Amino acid sequence: MNRTICRAIKNKGVVKFRYRNDLRTVEPQCHGISTTGKEVLRGFQTKNHSRPSEPAGERLFEVSKISDLRTTGETFSKPGPHYNPNDKAMDFVHCSLKVNKARRRDGAKLKQSAGKKRTSAGSKPLRYSEIKKQYPNEWVLVEFSKLDRDLHAKKGKVLAHASNKEDIYKAMLKTQGKDVSLEYFGPLPKDLAVMFCLVVTR
């Protein structure tokens, strides 16, 4: 997560940076991890200083290719005309523009889409039995404080859940320094082999 980007999104602050050698001015809207596992920024580019004839519009930028990132001190009031807080290009969202009573540049009201399922979960600690009951047939990533004899989390906070384990693997990238347990609450295929590897990161 890029804190400068998230701070700019929170404050609706305009940013300027170089991307593919072009100097750009952008109104940041959404920052997260793409469906390909890359850190990305969705923003409304108001100007490409290196190519003045390039039209303004929404762009998806890979954060690793951004350099000389800085805020300009200017602010903006509305998202771009196609802004969607449930960006389909992202599996996980670090930060995004608040949509309460907000309107896009084209005047349309913003709505939280119910069509895309997120893997992020609530912050309330739950017992193992409650987690198992609440997430049947799903992979669940749990931050725990203590394990039982079977190495299951006695009680913990659900960090992410999904029916697809690949989505959980992406969520695990953000858990460095945390004690986490990966659980699956469904029937396991007979030909499934599981291997655990412990990496000390502290």
MARBATOR-494484 format. One line per 5 residues: their letters; for each residue z, x, y of N, C-alpha, C. Coordinates in pm, 1 decimal. Layout:
<sites>
a> Z X Y Z X Y Z X Y  ... $
</sites>
This chain:
<sites>
mnrti> 0.0 83.8 -119.1 0.0 0.0 0.0 0.0 87.6 124.4  -87.5 55.0 219.3 -94.2 130.3 343.7 -10.3 57.4 448.5  99.1 119.6 490.5 192.3 53.8 582.6 130.4 31.1 721.4  43.7 121.3 764.0 -21.2 104.3 894.3 -107.9 -21.4 894.3  -180.0 -42.2 784.9 -265.7 -160.7 773.4 -182.0 -287.5 771.0 $
craik> -75.1 -287.5 689.4 8.5 -406.8 678.9 78.0 -437.9 811.7  119.7 -333.5 882.7 184.0 -354.7 1012.2 84.8 -414.8 1112.0  -39.8 -367.0 1106.5 -142.7 -419.5 1195.6 -173.9 -565.4 1162.3  -179.3 -598.3 1034.2 -205.5 -736.6 993.1 -92.8 -827.5 1040.2  29.6 -782.5 1022.0 145.6 -862.3 1062.9 143.2 -890.5 1212.5 $
nkgvv> 105.1 -790.5 1291.8 105.6 -803.6 1437.9 -28.3 -849.5 1494.4  -125.3 -877.3 1403.6 -262.0 -911.2 1447.1 -315.4 -804.1 1542.0  -295.1 -681.1 1500.8 -338.1 -568.6 1582.1 -473.8 -514.9 1540.4  -558.4 -486.3 1636.5 -690.9 -429.6 1610.6 -676.4 -283.0 1569.7  -756.3 -240.4 1471.4 -752.8 -101.0 1426.4 -890.3 -37.3 1444.4 $
kfryr> -888.0 94.5 1449.2 -1011.2 171.4 1459.3 -1003.3 283.8 1357.1  -1113.0 307.9 1286.5 -1114.6 414.0 1185.2 -1257.8 455.0 1154.8  -1268.2 567.3 1082.5 -1399.0 612.8 1035.6 -1416.5 569.7 890.5  -1535.2 519.6 861.6 -1568.1 475.9 725.8 -1713.8 511.9 700.2  -1734.6 595.9 598.6 -1869.2 646.9 569.4 -1930.5 710.3 694.5 $
ndlrt> -1848.1 788.7 762.9 -1886.3 865.5 881.9 -1910.3 780.2 1006.1  -1898.2 648.1 995.2 -1917.6 561.7 1112.0 -1782.8 522.3 1171.7  -1773.1 525.8 1304.7 -1651.7 483.6 1373.5 -1657.7 332.0 1392.7  -1553.9 262.2 1345.3 -1556.1 116.6 1345.5 -1429.9 59.0 1409.1  -1445.1 -56.2 1474.0 -1332.2 -132.3 1525.5 -1323.1 -259.6 1441.4 $
vepqc> -1202.3 -284.8 1388.0 -1186.0 -392.3 1289.3 -1060.0 -473.0 1316.3  -1069.6 -602.4 1294.4 -953.1 -691.0 1296.9 -908.8 -709.0 1151.2  -801.8 -642.5 1108.1 -759.9 -646.4 967.4 -705.4 -783.9 928.0  -741.2 -828.8 807.1 -702.6 -962.9 765.0 -626.2 -967.1 632.8  -668.1 -882.3 538.6 -605.9 -887.2 405.7 -614.7 -749.2 342.0 $
hgist> -505.5 -704.9 281.3 -499.4 -571.3 219.9 -437.9 -584.5 81.9  -504.5 -526.9 -18.1 -452.5 -538.1 -154.1 -527.9 -451.4 -251.9  -518.7 -487.1 -381.1 -585.9 -415.0 -488.4 -702.6 -498.8 -538.1  -820.1 -440.3 -541.6 -940.0 -513.0 -580.7 -943.0 -540.3 -730.8  -1039.5 -618.5 -773.1 -1055.7 -650.4 -914.9 -1094.2 -527.6 -996.4 $
tgkev> -1134.3 -419.9 -928.0 -1167.2 -294.7 -997.4 -1053.0 -193.8 -987.1  -937.4 -237.7 -931.6 -819.6 -152.0 -925.7 -812.8 -59.0 -805.9  -894.0 -82.8 -703.6 -894.8 3.3 -585.4 -821.6 -62.5 -469.0  -755.5 21.4 -386.0 -691.8 -28.8 -264.8 -801.7 -63.6 -165.0  -798.3 -187.8 -113.1 -904.1 -231.7 -23.4 -847.9 -302.8 99.1 $
lrgfq> -930.2 -312.8 200.6 -897.9 -384.5 322.9 -1010.9 -481.7 353.5  -975.9 -607.8 372.7 -1072.8 -706.5 419.7 -1050.8 -723.3 569.7  -1156.2 -704.8 647.0 -1140.8 -713.7 791.4 -1265.8 -766.1 859.0  -1248.9 -814.3 981.0 -1361.6 -859.6 1061.0 -1401.3 -745.1 1153.0  -1514.3 -682.8 1122.2 -1561.9 -569.8 1202.2 -1626.8 -622.1 1329.6 $
tknhs> -1567.6 -587.3 1443.0 -1622.2 -633.0 1571.1 -1725.5 -536.8 1626.5  -1714.7 -409.0 1585.1 -1811.4 -312.2 1637.4 -1820.8 -188.7 1549.3  -1942.9 -145.0 1526.8 -1969.6 -16.1 1463.2 -2021.6 74.4 1574.8  -1935.0 164.6 1622.9 -1968.6 248.0 1738.1 -2081.8 345.0 1707.1  -2098.3 378.7 1579.1 -2204.6 471.3 1540.4 -2338.2 400.3 1523.1 $
rpsep> -2334.3 269.3 1503.4 -2455.7 189.1 1487.5 -2440.2 61.1 1570.6  -2458.7 69.0 1700.5 -2435.0 -43.3 1790.8 -2514.1 -168.9 1756.2  -2627.6 -154.3 1689.3 -2710.5 -271.0 1657.5 -2659.8 -348.5 1535.9  -2563.5 -291.2 1462.1 -2510.6 -358.9 1343.5 -2431.6 -482.4 1385.4  -2462.2 -599.3 1329.0 -2393.0 -722.1 1370.1 -2246.3 -724.4 1328.0 $
agerl> -2165.4 -794.8 1404.5 -2024.4 -810.8 1369.1 -2014.2 -900.3 1246.2  -1906.5 -884.0 1172.1 -1888.0 -966.5 1052.9 -1778.8 -912.4 963.9  -1748.4 -987.5 861.0 -1643.3 -947.2 768.0 -1694.4 -838.7 673.6  -1605.9 -743.6 643.9 -1639.8 -632.5 555.4 -1523.2 -608.2 460.2  -1555.2 -549.7 345.4 -1453.0 -507.0 250.5 -1457.1 -355.1 245.4 $
fevsk> -1347.8 -290.0 284.5 -1342.5 -143.9 292.0 -1251.6 -87.6 182.4  -1294.3 20.7 119.4 -1207.9 92.9 26.6 -1116.9 183.7 109.9  -987.0 169.2 91.6 -890.9 243.1 173.5 -905.5 394.4 155.2  -940.8 438.3 36.6 -954.2 582.2 10.6 -1067.2 645.7 91.7  -1159.7 564.0 140.3 -1273.5 614.5 218.1 -1250.4 600.5 368.4 $
isdlr> -1132.4 547.4 406.2 -1098.6 531.8 547.8 -1029.5 658.7 597.8  -1068.0 705.1 716.3 -1002.7 820.8 777.7 -980.5 793.5 926.0  -890.8 872.4 985.9 -859.1 858.0 1129.3 -818.2 715.7 1164.9  -739.7 654.4 1077.4 -694.9 516.5 1101.1 -590.1 512.7 1211.6  -609.9 423.8 1307.2 -514.2 408.8 1416.4 -525.5 269.2 1476.6 $
ttget> -418.7 225.0 1540.4 -421.6 97.4 1610.1 -469.5 120.7 1753.5  -533.2 22.0 1810.9 -590.4 37.6 1945.2 -498.3 -16.0 2054.3  -395.9 -93.3 2016.1 -309.8 -155.4 2115.2 -356.4 -294.9 2152.9  -477.0 -331.9 2107.0 -530.4 -466.0 2131.9 -489.5 -559.2 2018.1  -492.4 -688.7 2043.8 -460.0 -787.7 1941.3 -570.3 -892.7 1934.4 $
fskpg> -570.3 -970.1 1825.4 -664.4 -1081.0 1809.7 -585.6 -1205.7 1772.3  -644.6 -1321.0 1790.4 -570.3 -1445.9 1770.6 -611.0 -1525.4 1647.9  -736.3 -1507.6 1600.9 -785.5 -1589.5 1489.5 -852.4 -1503.6 1382.2  -843.3 -1546.9 1255.5 -913.6 -1475.5 1147.9 -1064.5 -1493.7 1161.4  -1139.1 -1420.2 1080.1 -1284.0 -1434.7 1078.0 -1325.0 -1570.0 1022.9 $
phynp> -1450.5 -1609.3 1041.1 -1497.0 -1742.8 1001.8 -1493.8 -1769.8 852.3  -1490.5 -1665.4 771.1 -1490.1 -1685.7 625.7 -1360.5 -1636.7 560.8  -1257.2 -1623.3 640.6 -1130.7 -1570.2 588.4 -1070.6 -1662.8 483.3  -1029.2 -1602.8 372.5 -964.3 -1675.8 264.0 -840.9 -1597.4 221.8  -719.4 -1651.8 241.9 -598.2 -1578.3 204.3 -591.0 -1548.1 54.8 $
ndkam> -664.2 -1624.0 -27.4 -673.0 -1597.9 -170.9 -806.2 -1528.6 -199.9  -821.0 -1409.5 -143.6 -946.0 -1334.6 -151.6 -986.1 -1311.0 -297.3  -1104.7 -1356.5 -335.1 -1150.6 -1343.3 -473.4 -1181.4 -1199.1 -512.2  -1192.6 -1112.4 -413.1 -1221.4 -972.3 -442.8 -1095.0 -895.6 -478.9  -977.1 -960.3 -467.3 -850.4 -893.0 -491.1 -770.2 -958.6 -602.8 $
dfvhc> -713.6 -872.5 -687.8 -621.6 -919.5 -790.7 -480.2 -929.9 -736.1  -445.8 -840.7 -643.7 -313.1 -839.0 -583.1 -326.4 -820.6 -432.9  -244.2 -893.9 -359.6 -246.7 -886.6 -213.6 -115.4 -827.3 -163.8  -123.1 -714.4 -94.2 -4.3 -653.3 -34.3 40.3 -731.4 88.7  -55.6 -764.9 172.9 -25.3 -834.3 298.1 -151.0 -904.4 346.2 $
slkvn> -132.4 -1015.8 415.9 -246.1 -1091.7 468.8 -200.6 -1171.5 589.6  -295.9 -1217.5 667.2 -263.9 -1297.6 784.5 -195.1 -1426.7 743.4  -94.8 -1465.5 817.6 -28.6 -1591.8 791.0 -124.0 -1705.0 826.0  -120.5 -1810.0 743.3 -216.4 -1918.4 762.4 -153.2 -2045.4 817.6  -22.1 -2044.8 842.0 42.9 -2164.9 894.2 -16.1 -2205.8 1028.5 $
karrr> -75.5 -2322.4 1030.2 -133.9 -2381.4 1150.5 -241.0 -2292.8 1214.0  -293.8 -2199.2 1134.9 -395.9 -2108.5 1188.9 -534.8 -2170.3 1176.4  -626.0 -2123.9 1260.9 -764.2 -2167.1 1253.7 -854.4 -2044.7 1253.0  -968.2 -2059.9 1185.9 -1063.0 -1950.6 1181.1 -1143.8 -1947.4 1310.3  -1228.8 -1844.4 1322.8 -1310.8 -1832.4 1441.8 -1405.3 -1951.8 1458.8 $
dgakl> -1444.0 -2017.4 1347.7 -1533.9 -2131.2 1357.5 -1459.2 -2262.2 1380.6  -1324.9 -2255.2 1397.5 -1245.4 -2373.0 1428.5 -1191.5 -2446.1 1307.9  -1231.5 -2406.6 1187.0 -1185.6 -2476.3 1067.6 -1040.9 -2441.0 1035.8  -967.0 -2537.8 981.5 -829.5 -2512.6 942.8 -825.9 -2430.4 815.4  -727.1 -2342.4 807.9 -710.0 -2260.2 688.0 -621.9 -2331.6 588.0 $
kqsag> -656.7 -2321.0 461.3 -578.8 -2383.4 355.3 -549.0 -2281.6 247.2  -434.6 -2293.5 186.3 -402.7 -2209.5 72.1 -476.9 -2263.7 -48.5  -564.0 -2183.3 -104.7 -641.1 -2229.1 -219.9 -554.6 -2231.4 -344.3  -570.6 -2338.2 -422.9 -494.8 -2349.8 -547.9 -579.7 -2307.2 -666.1  -701.7 -2261.0 -637.7 -794.2 -2232.1 -746.1 -770.4 -2100.1 -815.7 $
kkrts> -711.9 -2002.4 -746.6 -694.6 -1870.0 -806.2 -550.4 -1844.7 -842.4  -528.0 -1812.5 -965.3 -391.9 -1787.5 -1012.0 -350.4 -1645.9 -978.8  -234.0 -1631.1 -918.4 -180.9 -1498.6 -886.4 -86.9 -1454.4 -996.5  -77.0 -1322.6 -1012.2 13.6 -1271.2 -1113.2 150.5 -1238.9 -1057.4  164.7 -1236.8 -924.3 295.2 -1208.2 -867.6 389.1 -1324.5 -891.4 $
agskp> 520.0 -1298.3 -896.1 616.4 -1402.1 -929.5 732.4 -1399.7 -832.3  828.9 -1487.0 -859.0 944.2 -1499.3 -771.3 1042.5 -1385.0 -786.3  1142.9 -1382.7 -697.6 1237.9 -1272.2 -694.6 1373.0 -1309.1 -754.8  1389.0 -1431.4 -804.4 1517.0 -1474.4 -859.3 1537.4 -1416.8 -999.6  1649.4 -1347.6 -1024.9 1677.3 -1294.0 -1158.9 1694.5 -1407.2 -1260.0 $
lryse> 1637.7 -1388.9 -1379.4 1645.5 -1490.1 -1484.7 1695.3 -1427.1 -1613.9  1758.2 -1509.3 -1700.1 1795.4 -1463.1 -1833.7 1669.6 -1451.3 -1918.7  1680.1 -1369.0 -2024.2 1564.8 -1346.9 -2112.4 1514.5 -1478.6 -2169.9  1606.4 -1565.5 -2212.3 1568.2 -1693.8 -2270.7 1495.8 -1782.2 -2168.7  1535.6 -1772.3 -2041.5 1471.4 -1852.0 -1935.9 1330.2 -1800.4 -1908.5 $
ikkqy> 1315.2 -1668.0 -1908.7 1183.8 -1608.1 -1886.0 1088.3 -1647.2 -1998.8  1138.1 -1639.6 -2121.8 1056.7 -1672.8 -2238.6 1011.7 -1818.2 -2235.3  1099.6 -1905.9 -2192.3 1068.5 -2049.1 -2185.6 970.7 -2079.3 -2072.4  983.8 -2007.3 -1962.5 903.5 -2034.9 -1843.1 761.5 -1980.3 -1852.5  742.0 -1872.7 -1933.9 610.2 -1809.7 -1940.4 559.4 -1800.5 -2085.1 $
pnewv> 535.9 -1913.9 -2151.6 486.9 -1909.8 -2290.1 344.2 -1855.1 -2297.4  319.0 -1774.4 -2400.1 185.3 -1718.4 -2424.7 132.8 -1635.2 -2306.8  224.7 -1566.1 -2238.7 184.2 -1481.7 -2126.3 248.2 -1343.5 -2137.6  181.5 -1246.3 -2075.9 238.7 -1112.8 -2057.7 324.0 -1116.9 -1931.8  444.7 -1062.8 -1940.3 538.2 -1070.9 -1828.8 597.5 -932.8 -1801.4 $
lvefs> 594.3 -892.0 -1675.2 651.3 -764.0 -1632.3 785.7 -792.7 -1566.2  892.9 -738.1 -1623.1 1028.7 -770.6 -1579.3 1100.3 -644.4 -1531.2  1161.3 -652.4 -1413.3 1249.0 -546.3 -1365.6 1390.7 -579.0 -1413.1  1451.6 -488.8 -1490.1 1579.7 -519.0 -1553.1 1687.4 -418.6 -1512.0  1811.9 -457.0 -1538.7 1924.3 -366.5 -1514.6 1988.8 -323.1 -1645.7 $
kldrd> 1965.9 -403.5 -1753.1 2025.4 -372.6 -1882.6 1943.0 -434.3 -1994.5  1929.6 -360.9 -2107.7 1855.0 -409.6 -2223.7 1950.4 -449.5 -2335.0  1903.0 -540.7 -2421.9 1984.0 -577.4 -2537.8 1950.5 -485.1 -2655.2  2003.8 -515.0 -2773.5 1982.4 -428.2 -2889.9 1836.1 -420.2 -2931.6  1761.6 -527.5 -2904.3 1619.7 -531.3 -2940.7 1529.4 -479.1 -2829.7 $
lhakk> 1590.9 -416.1 -2728.8 1519.4 -358.2 -2615.1 1447.4 -461.9 -2529.9  1502.6 -582.4 -2526.2 1455.0 -685.4 -2435.7 1547.3 -689.9 -2314.5  1492.9 -727.9 -2201.2 1574.5 -737.8 -2081.0 1673.2 -853.6 -2094.2  1804.9 -824.0 -2084.6 1904.4 -931.3 -2090.4 1886.1 -1028.4 -1973.7  1861.4 -971.4 -1858.2 1842.0 -1049.7 -1737.7 1758.8 -966.4 -1641.3 $
gkvla> 1664.5 -1029.3 -1573.1 1582.8 -950.4 -1482.9 1497.8 -1034.6 -1390.0  1427.9 -964.4 -1303.6 1341.1 -1028.8 -1205.1 1196.5 -1016.0 -1251.2  1126.4 -1127.2 -1259.2 986.9 -1126.3 -1300.5 902.0 -1073.4 -1184.8  836.7 -958.7 -1208.4 752.6 -898.3 -1106.2 610.1 -951.7 -1110.9  562.3 -982.5 -1231.8 426.0 -1032.8 -1247.8 412.7 -1099.1 -1384.2 $
hasnk> 317.2 -1190.2 -1394.2 288.9 -1253.4 -1522.6 143.0 -1294.4 -1526.8  81.7 -1288.7 -1643.8 -59.4 -1325.4 -1657.8 -92.5 -1339.9 -1805.5  -194.9 -1415.2 -1834.5 -240.1 -1429.7 -1972.4 -323.3 -1309.0 -2014.9  -371.6 -1234.2 -1916.1 -453.4 -1116.6 -1942.4 -369.9 -990.3 -1918.6  -352.2 -909.0 -2021.5 -266.3 -790.8 -2009.0 -322.5 -688.0 -1912.4 $
ediyk> -455.6 -686.9 -1891.1 -513.0 -590.9 -1796.2 -459.6 -615.0 -1654.4  -435.5 -742.5 -1619.7 -380.5 -773.1 -1487.7 -239.0 -718.4 -1473.8  -162.9 -721.8 -1583.5 -26.7 -669.8 -1582.3 -27.4 -518.4 -1568.3  -124.0 -452.7 -1631.7 -133.3 -307.1 -1619.9 -152.9 -267.2 -1473.5  -231.6 -344.8 -1400.3 -253.1 -315.2 -1258.6 -123.7 -334.1 -1180.1 $
amlkt> -46.0 -435.4 -1218.2 81.7 -459.2 -1149.6 178.9 -344.7 -1175.4  169.8 -283.3 -1293.6 259.5 -174.1 -1328.5 237.7 -51.9 -1240.0  120.0 -42.1 -1178.3 91.5 71.4 -1090.3 184.8 74.2 -970.1  243.7 -43.0 -938.6 329.4 -53.2 -820.0 478.0 -48.2 -854.3  512.9 -10.2 -977.3 653.2 -16.1 -1019.8 718.8 120.5 -1034.2 $
qgkdv> 660.1 223.8 -976.3 718.0 357.1 -988.2 860.8 359.5 -934.0  951.9 415.6 -1012.8 1091.4 423.8 -972.5 1174.8 303.2 -1013.6  1110.8 203.2 -1078.1 1183.1 83.8 -1121.6 1198.2 83.2 -1273.5  1304.3 19.5 -1322.5 1323.5 0.1 -1466.2 1254.6 -130.4 -1504.5  1143.9 -119.5 -1577.5 1066.8 -238.8 -1610.4 1046.2 -253.3 -1760.5 $
sleyf> 1029.6 -376.8 -1801.1 1003.9 -409.9 -1940.9 880.1 -498.3 -1946.4  790.6 -468.1 -2039.3 670.1 -548.4 -2056.6 689.1 -637.1 -2179.3  684.3 -767.7 -2158.1 708.7 -864.9 -2265.0 585.5 -950.9 -2286.9  568.1 -997.2 -2412.9 463.4 -1095.0 -2442.8 526.0 -1209.6 -2519.9  518.4 -1329.4 -2465.3 583.2 -1445.6 -2525.2 481.9 -1536.0 -2594.0 $
gplpk> 421.0 -1481.8 -2697.1 324.0 -1557.5 -2775.2 301.2 -1489.0 -2908.3  223.9 -1550.8 -2996.6 195.9 -1489.6 -3127.6 106.9 -1367.6 -3113.6  148.2 -1257.4 -3173.3 70.1 -1133.6 -3166.8 -30.8 -1129.1 -3281.1  -155.0 -1085.7 -3254.5 -254.6 -1071.1 -3361.2 -206.2 -972.4 -3467.6  -241.1 -997.3 -3594.2 -195.9 -911.5 -3703.4 -251.1 -769.7 -3693.2 $
dlavm> -367.4 -756.4 -3632.2 -428.9 -623.4 -3624.3 -394.3 -550.1 -3495.7  -293.8 -601.7 -3420.5 -256.6 -538.6 -3294.0 -159.7 -423.3 -3318.2  -190.8 -308.7 -3261.1 -100.9 -192.7 -3265.4 -47.6 -166.7 -3126.4  83.0 -140.4 -3115.5 144.5 -118.9 -2985.9 207.3 20.2 -2982.0  179.8 96.8 -2876.1 236.5 228.3 -2859.1 301.3 235.1 -2722.1 $
fclvv> 424.3 281.1 -2715.2 496.4 292.5 -2589.3 506.3 439.4 -2550.2  488.5 465.3 -2423.1 501.9 600.8 -2368.9 594.7 596.4 -2248.7  699.1 676.2 -2251.1 795.8 679.4 -2142.3 766.7 799.2 -2052.7  748.5 771.5 -1923.1 723.6 877.0 -1825.2 834.2 872.2 -1721.9  905.8 982.5 -1706.4 1014.1 989.6 -1608.9 955.3 1018.3 -1471.6 $
tr> 979.6 926.3 -1375.5 918.6 940.8 -1242.6 1021.1 964.8 -1133.8  1148.6 973.3 -1168.6 1253.5 992.5 -1068.3 1293.2 1138.4 -1055.9 $
</sites>
